[in-house]
Amino acid sequence: MRTAHNWKEYRIIDTSSQEKLESWNGVLLIRPDPQIIWKTAHKSPLWEKADGHYHRSSSGGGSWSFRKKPQESWTLRYNNLKFNIKPTGFKHTGLFPEQAVNWDYMSDKIKNAGREISVLNMFAYTGGATLACAEAGARVCHVDASKGMVAWARENAALSGLSDKPIRWIVDDCEKFAAREIRRDRKYDAVIMDPPSYGRGPGGEVWKLEDCIYDLVELCSNVLSDDPLFFLINSYTTGLSPSVMGYILGEVIVPKFGGRVSYDEIGLPVEESGLVLPCGSTAIWERD
């Protein structure tokens, strides 16, 4: 497992019974995590001191309760990057800290490429990967269908001192945008995608990642330049293993460009247990 172990302002303190106790730059939150199926006793006394607790509803969704309500938003730093953190209506805070292991990988690849790299970041959310790539010197096209998420990503860029970097901010359906880029013959040296498990199209049609991931990768392989650097897929879909995503990259990208594929779970260290909490899966194609 690849572990995001370089955080200083974010920590998972303890886990038990489908919940995790986290510190977000000193703000203690309890959030649900269905992978935490163990029912161990709470090891940390900080469970009783949590500022916020997200409770799932039996009918779907859920809500926050606050012992001590934090500011509406606050800042979290990772190396030179800063992020605006705030509890949202669906348990999230605007950041997935485990993705830092992928940010480090992308940053290293871009800094050592020896040339300017252009990156297409699809389903780009609040911009963690976008900022990591831009800070490393890449030109980035940030695409997300949510206007609010793109606005949040731009706030994070400003916090990180990256507003003047060459980032294109696009609010659009990712698949349709990629198809238009192909027609425009616009090419990228790297592609990042973190698609949702489920979605609905404008006509109400259901979009399920397991059914669509192959076609999406095949489509996006056509925006790669003649000398691409990497193609990274991240997923939180429990039914889509990292090896399946790696197999797809091996079938679609390797015949066109050579290179190699790697895949693994990504995770975060848990202080009280000394173990690593699995948090998602990533598959990567890269040049040898």
Steps between C-alpha positions, in 0.01 A plus 500: 500500500617853420464716812461877528729538802636854451210693653574731794163675542273201432485179709281195539512444874283191545245279322216273611148385407478669158635833628833682501623773733702760310684822578476762227759753613377468857129468424384154614237334281334158512391381158355172371704254296329176392834319467560523875319177582704423813332567836802567715478711813582868463868538579512880507325723757462760227183329372317676784649836403411502128383837372271346238337162437331400175210259560368288217123476459332162453306655210817625327721803539556634849583813699765658720477559872753731663626508856704801410415631157814591307534801279302475176829418331866475594833431331695177475856495363687226313856610424453820295133435425211642702140383498175651620332241725132501598252228601247445223153348503626158391774425757782641283730793580616593150817293506605134483832495693602154371540659157819667622688183405387557141581872515856412602529254211372750242716782631813286484425383145437854377805653669726232353353498149753750368232680297173684546214258567133557423249320723130426457339451843147359466239474778743737668290589810663768719832485319752309710660333196467820297692702758767233544562489125494879458736551794737248336502711181235342277230664293169359626148475363267448799159356406201429725127505434429684828529878485529510879790255507690694234448820700630322811804380306573856391482609865757233583725622219483853640577376853801311361633802309437329166240731345747620239595148387382377156180324612187483285188471716223315314146427620381222270410134467842330496421245232350757265789738561756229418315419177511866399872524580558203269308672219706815562817285487610636838751268667621445857809335644316362802142406586357474851149374567312440824150415378204445735356154559159610379355793312200608298501653156287798391223261394503317832698205364713318758879515462673212682879503512549123459299516176663815365865501610638311199330730248612805698865389503487413131355842421757688707790303354435706188587829672850378591793663323755307297728489806272462803626489858229324700133402513353465851159364600370520855187328625297465818269242343515187717414271209785630283833358614833673429610201292194538273586866439861400439390233252299761307800733482711206384254420222437858385813707565792256484434387137507864390791632705685212666594575860382319809198479730484489880199482728429486871280616783577837656461568869567707809681409823294464818679624809349283771529168317818563302321347200395648165136571410428415134330799337480435127677355198733643237634363174780678313646467153840665455799505269777254588 
